Amino acid sequence: MTELERLTARLDDLEIRHAFQEDLIRQLDEVTQALHDRVDTLTREVEALRAQVAQPSGQVNRLEDERPPHY
């Protein structure tokens, strides 16, 4: 194998690796974006739940006042 053939083969290998890495980076970016969106959604839900808990409901449910489910 001549020097030129060896360098050409090496360049081909590097180009193939580069293509796979670009695809992997694209896939990881999609996953990262999806996770970011999910975290944003969950953050909003937690904030809404905290707001609900912080509001006085005017009605206090006590376990002693509730009828057992078998009645």
CORUR-V272521 format. One record per pair of residues at least 12 apart in sequence whose C-alpha atoms are under 7 Angstrom apart, sorted by the first residue. I is the first residue (numbers start at 1). J is the second residue. Records with the same first field share a line. If there is no record, write none. Layout:
# CORUR-V272521
I: J / J
This chain:
# CORUR-V272521
none
